[in-house]
Amino acid sequence: MSGPLSHILITIFMCGDVMTGRGIDQVLPHPSDPRIHEPYLQSALGYVELAEAANGTITKPVDFSYIWGDALTELRRQTPDLRLINMETSVTKSNDYWRGKGINYRMEPANIPVLTVARIDVCALANNHVLDWGYAGLTETLQTLKNAGVKSAGAGQNLLDAEAPAVIEVAGKGRVLVFAFGAVSSGIPPSWGATTARAGVNLLPDLSERTSRAIASRVQAVKRPGDLVIATLHWGGNWGYEVPREHTEFTHRLIDTAGVDVVHSHSSHHVKGIEVHRDRLIIYGCGDFINDYEGISGYESYRGDLSLMYFVRIDPARGNLAGLRLVPLQVKKFRLNRASRSDTEWLRDTLNREGKRFGTQVELAVDGTLELRWNRATTAGGVGRGEPTGP
């Protein structure tokens, strides 16, 4: 790599939870055995029936690009350098489901083209579904992703593997390191934490300064000058806009002391507030991206059917946020579709309401996307400085 990087931006696509198991798996070309072990349904086909009852027939099997829908058009238009998702599904033939958990996501490995068709680069795996089908299921998930050329972070055959970042070389621009972490507050069983002798996820023991320092040591051991670092966090409950003080303090420490440039958080089924701290982006909850929840009642006021694509632009020379464009989508018939004007305005108003405490707001662009704006001056609350360079 040669020449200055100050005027070269790296664009990263990020989103929330991608659940390609259960009902989604059943409409893909190679469905798994539909038997599931839930208190409410015993067949994954039940989730297909719920979606069809709500929004109409899904002609099965769908092709691998179907579920991405209009998101593929946006990916082609925005041309991100890196594509990062939280993959909240075990990719396995294993029948050894985790007893007593209640919900078990599984996708048949032959359906892995559903990820490669969208050219996903990295899957974060430190979440509460990657071990739904046992240790054999985790092993097969890791191997299937590797065979498909998709990197992963946050889970492994031992603690060293689970802690290791995914490393992406962006031609002419530098390296991006993706560290993935999970917290028990998201529903990850404590026993899923990887150890030196046991496979599992990279589980945070707590959100203390001691944990932040340990992360800083791991980052500093591999980070080179010019590298960008993303911390992707699976934490918190499914519903509710509150951002606990311990979350803001923890993310600030990741930026201030661990050298993290972007914090990408998920677990909430709906979008949450956005902050810019010292020119670094913090997304406190991306919301779900792909799931099989259509037709399930409850929590409608949160609009969990609405999704966002996050296109983050970063100056790799300094690690500063240069801009954030958000593309609103709606899931219908297991497909991502561009959101209506009214739904886009609802997302805008929600992000502005929740971003007010952080000094951020989004503006509606003429093309129906949203662009982040943030305060230039740093406040006592730690709100970041700088403004986006524009679309």
C-alpha positions in Angstrom: 0.0 0.0 0.0 1.4 3.4 -1.0 0.5 7.0 -0.9 -1.5 9.0 1.7 -4.8 7.8 2.9 -6.2 11.0 4.2 -8.6 11.4 1.2 -9.5 7.8 0.8 -12.6 6.6 2.6 -13.4 3.1 3.6 -17.1 2.2 3.4 -18.5 -0.5 5.6 -22.0 -2.0 5.4 -23.3 -3.1 8.7 -26.7 -4.4 9.9 -28.4 -6.0 12.8 -29.4 -9.7 13.3 -29.6 -11.9 10.3 -31.6 -15.0 11.1 -31.7 -17.3 8.1 -32.8 -20.4 10.1 -36.3 -21.8 10.9 -38.9 -20.3 8.6 -36.4 -18.6 6.3 -34.5 -21.9 5.9 -37.7 -23.6 5.0 -38.3 -21.5 1.9 -34.8 -21.8 0.6 -33.8 -24.4 -1.9 -32.4 -26.9 0.7 -34.6 -26.8 3.8 -33.6 -28.6 7.0 -35.8 -31.1 8.8 -38.5 -28.7 10.0 -38.9 -30.2 13.4 -38.1 -27.7 16.2 -38.3 -27.8 19.9 -40.3 -24.8 21.0 -43.1 -24.5 23.5 -45.4 -22.9 20.9 -44.5 -24.6 17.6 -43.0 -27.9 16.7 -42.4 -27.2 13.0 -40.4 -24.4 11.4 -43.1 -24.5 8.7 -45.4 -22.9 11.2 -43.4 -19.6 10.8 -43.9 -19.8 7.0 -47.6 -20.2 7.5 -47.8 -17.2 9.9 -46.0 -15.0 7.4 -48.2 -16.1 4.5 -51.3 -15.5 6.6 -50.1 -12.0 7.3 -48.8 -10.9 3.9 -49.6 -13.5 1.2 -48.2 -16.6 -0.4 -44.4 -17.1 -0.7 -43.7 -19.2 -3.8 -41.2 -21.8 -2.7 -38.4 -22.5 -3.1 -37.1 -19.0 -3.4 -33.7 -18.4 -4.9 -30.8 -17.4 -2.7 -31.0 -13.7 -3.6 -34.7 -13.5 -2.7 -34.6 -12.6 1.0 -32.1 -9.7 0.4 -34.5 -8.1 -2.1 -33.9 -4.4 -2.6 -30.9 -4.6 -0.2 -28.9 -6.1 -3.1 -29.6 -3.1 -5.3 -28.4 -0.8 -2.5 -25.3 -2.9 -2.0 -24.5 -2.6 -5.7 -25.2 1.2 -5.5 -23.2 1.9 -2.4 -20.3 -0.4 -3.2 -19.0 -1.0 0.4 -15.5 -2.2 0.9 -16.6 -4.5 3.7 -19.9 -6.2 4.5 -20.5 -7.2 8.2 -23.6 -8.9 9.7 -24.5 -10.5 13.0 -25.2 -14.1 11.9 -27.8 -15.3 14.4 -28.2 -18.8 13.1 -26.4 -22.1 13.4 -25.4 -23.5 10.0 -25.5 -27.2 10.5 -27.2 -30.6 10.0 -26.8 -31.4 13.7 -29.9 -32.6 15.5 -28.3 -32.1 18.9 -30.3 -29.1 19.9 -29.5 -27.3 23.2 -32.0 -28.7 25.7 -34.1 -26.2 27.6 -33.3 -23.2 25.6 -36.7 -23.0 23.9 -35.6 -21.4 20.6 -33.2 -23.1 18.2 -32.2 -21.5 14.8 -30.7 -23.8 12.2 -30.0 -23.4 8.5 -29.0 -26.3 6.2 -25.3 -25.8 5.2 -26.3 -26.3 1.5 -28.1 -23.0 1.8 -24.9 -21.1 2.5 -25.1 -19.3 -0.9 -27.8 -17.1 0.8 -24.8 -15.3 2.4 -22.4 -15.5 -0.6 -24.9 -14.1 -3.0 -24.8 -10.9 -0.9 -21.0 -11.1 -0.7 -20.9 -11.0 3.0 -17.3 -10.7 4.3 -17.7 -11.2 8.0 -20.2 -12.9 10.3 -20.2 -11.9 14.0 -21.0 -15.1 15.9 -20.9 -14.0 19.6 -24.6 -14.3 20.0 -27.4 -16.3 21.6 -28.1 -18.7 18.7 -24.8 -19.9 17.3 -24.8 -22.9 19.7 -28.5 -23.7 19.4 -27.6 -27.1 17.9 -24.7 -27.9 20.2 -20.9 -28.0 19.9 -21.2 -30.1 16.7 -23.4 -27.4 15.3 -20.9 -24.7 16.1 -18.0 -26.7 14.6 -20.0 -27.2 11.4 -21.0 -23.5 11.3 -17.4 -22.4 11.5 -16.3 -24.8 8.9 -19.1 -24.0 6.5 -18.4 -20.3 6.7 -14.7 -20.9 6.1 -15.4 -23.1 3.1 -17.6 -20.4 1.6 -14.9 -17.8 2.1 -16.8 -15.9 4.8 -14.7 -14.8 7.8 -16.1 -15.0 11.3 -15.4 -13.6 14.7 -16.7 -14.1 18.2 -16.8 -17.9 18.4 -14.3 -20.7 18.1 -13.0 -24.0 19.2 -11.4 -22.4 22.3 -11.1 -19.0 23.9 -8.1 -18.0 21.8 -10.1 -18.7 18.6 -13.2 -16.9 19.9 -11.3 -13.8 20.9 -9.4 -13.5 17.6 -10.5 -10.8 15.2 -11.6 -11.3 11.6 -9.0 -9.4 9.5 -10.0 -7.9 6.2 -7.5 -6.4 3.7 -9.1 -3.6 1.8 -7.1 -3.1 -1.4 -5.3 0.2 -1.4 -6.9 1.4 1.8 -5.6 -0.8 4.7 -6.9 -3.4 7.1 -10.1 -3.7 9.1 -10.1 -5.8 12.3 -13.5 -7.0 13.5 -13.7 -8.1 17.2 -17.0 -9.7 18.2 -18.3 -9.9 21.8 -21.4 -11.2 23.5 -23.1 -10.5 26.8 -25.4 -12.6 28.9 -27.9 -9.7 28.9 -28.7 -10.7 25.3 -29.7 -14.2 26.3 -26.4 -16.0 25.8 -26.2 -18.8 28.4 -23.2 -18.3 30.6 -22.1 -21.9 29.8 -21.6 -20.9 26.2 -18.5 -18.9 27.0 -15.4 -20.3 25.4 -12.5 -21.4 27.6 -9.0 -22.6 27.0 -10.3 -26.1 26.8 -13.9 -25.7 25.5 -15.5 -24.2 22.3 -17.9 -21.4 22.6 -18.4 -17.7 22.2 -16.3 -14.7 23.2 -18.4 -13.8 26.3 -17.9 -10.6 28.2 -17.6 -11.3 31.9 -19.0 -7.9 32.7 -18.7 -4.3 31.4 -16.1 -3.2 33.9 -13.0 -1.2 33.4 -11.0 -4.4 33.9 -12.8 -6.0 31.0 -12.2 -2.8 28.9 -8.5 -3.0 29.7 -8.4 -6.7 28.7 -9.9 -5.9 25.4 -7.5 -3.0 24.9 -4.6 -5.4 25.4 -6.0 -7.8 22.8 -6.6 -5.0 20.3 -3.1 -3.5 20.8 -1.5 -6.9 20.3 -2.7 -7.0 16.7 -3.5 -3.5 15.6 -1.0 -1.8 13.2 -0.8 1.8 12.3 -3.5 2.6 9.8 -5.8 -0.3 10.9 -9.4 0.3 11.6 -11.0 -1.6 14.5 -14.7 -2.5 14.7 -16.1 -3.9 18.0 -19.4 -5.7 17.3 -21.4 -6.3 20.5 -24.4 -8.5 21.1 -26.0 -7.2 24.3 -29.2 -6.1 25.9 -32.8 -7.1 25.6 -35.0 -7.4 22.5 -37.3 -4.5 23.3 -37.0 -1.0 24.7 -35.1 2.1 23.7 -33.2 2.7 26.9 -29.4 2.7 26.6 -28.0 1.9 30.1 -25.3 4.1 31.5 -23.0 1.1 31.7 -23.4 0.7 27.9 -22.3 4.2 27.1 -19.4 4.1 29.6 -18.2 0.8 28.2 -18.4 1.9 24.6 -16.6 5.2 25.4 -13.8 3.2 27.1 -13.5 1.0 24.0 -12.9 4.1 22.0 -10.8 6.0 24.5 -8.5 3.2 25.7 -8.8 0.2 23.4 -8.4 2.0 20.0 -11.8 1.0 18.7 -13.1 3.1 15.7 -16.6 1.8 15.3 -19.0 0.2 17.8 -21.6 -2.0 16.1 -24.3 -3.2 18.6 -27.2 -5.6 18.1 -29.8 -7.8 19.9 -32.7 -5.3 20.0 -35.4 -6.1 17.5 -35.7 -2.5 16.6 -33.4 0.5 16.0 -32.0 2.4 18.9 -30.0 5.6 19.3 -26.8 6.6 17.6 -23.8 8.5 19.1 -20.6 9.9 17.8 -17.9 10.0 20.5 -14.5 11.5 19.7 -15.3 11.2 16.0 -16.1 7.5 16.4 -19.5 6.0 15.6 -21.5 4.1 18.2 -24.6 2.3 17.1 -26.4 1.2 20.3 -28.8 -1.2 18.5 -29.1 -1.9 14.8 -32.5 -3.7 15.0 -33.2 -6.9 13.3 -32.4 -7.2 9.6 -33.7 -10.6 8.3 -36.0 -12.8 10.4 -39.1 -14.9 10.3 -41.3 -12.9 12.7 -44.0 -11.8 10.3 -47.5 -12.6 11.6 -46.3 -12.7 15.2 -48.3 -10.3 17.4 -46.9 -8.2 20.2 -44.6 -5.1 20.4 -46.0 -3.7 17.1 -45.3 -0.1 18.3 -41.6 -0.8 18.0 -42.0 -1.5 14.2 -39.7 -4.5 14.2 -40.7 -5.1 10.6 -38.6 -2.1 9.6 -34.8 -2.6 9.0 -31.9 -0.3 8.3 -28.8 -0.7 6.2 -25.9 1.2 7.8 -23.3 2.4 5.3 -20.4 3.8 7.4 -17.8 6.0 5.8 -14.5 6.3 7.7 -11.2 8.1 7.0 -8.7 5.3 7.5 -5.8 7.7 8.1 -7.3 8.9 11.3 -10.2 6.5 12.0 -12.6 9.4 12.0 -16.2 9.0 11.0 -16.8 10.8 7.7 -20.5 10.0 7.3 -23.3 7.5 7.8 -26.0 6.8 5.3 -29.0 4.7 6.3 -31.3 2.9 3.9 -34.7 2.1 5.3 -36.3 -1.3 4.4 -39.3 -3.3 5.4 -39.5 -7.1 5.7 -42.5 -8.6 3.9 -43.0 -12.2 2.8 -39.4 -12.9 4.0 -38.0 -10.3 1.6 -36.4 -6.9 2.2 -38.2 -4.1 0.4 -37.5 -0.4 0.3 -39.6 1.3 3.0 -42.4 3.6 2.1 -42.1 7.4 2.6 -44.2 7.3 5.8 -42.2 4.4 7.3 -39.0 6.2 6.4 -40.3 9.3 8.2 -41.2 7.1 11.2 -37.6 5.8 11.4 -36.3 9.3 11.0 -38.4 10.6 13.8 -37.5 7.6 16.1 -33.8 8.0 15.5 -34.0 11.8 16.1 -35.9 11.2 19.3 -33.5 8.6 20.6 -30.4 10.5 19.3 -31.3 13.7 21.0 -29.5 12.7 24.2 -26.4 12.0 22.1 -26.5 15.1 20.0 -27.3 13.2 16.8 -30.0 13.5 14.2 -30.8 12.1 10.8 -32.1 14.0 7.7 -34.2 12.6 4.9 -32.4 12.9 1.6 -34.1 13.3 -1.8 -33.4 9.6 -2.7 -35.3 8.4 0.4 -32.2 7.5 2.5 -31.2 9.0 5.8 -28.0 10.9 6.5 -26.5 11.3 10.0 -25.7 14.7 11.4 -23.9 15.3 14.7 -22.7 18.1 16.8 -19.2 19.5 16.2 -18.4 20.4 19.8 -17.7 17.7 22.4 -20.1 18.0 25.4 -19.7 16.9 29.0 -21.7 13.9 28.1 -19.1 12.7 25.7 -20.9 13.5 22.5 -18.5 13.4 19.6 -17.3 16.2 17.3 -17.1 16.7 13.6 -19.7 16.7 10.9 -20.2 14.3 7.9 -18.6 15.2 4.6 -21.9 14.7 2.9 -23.4 11.8 0.8 
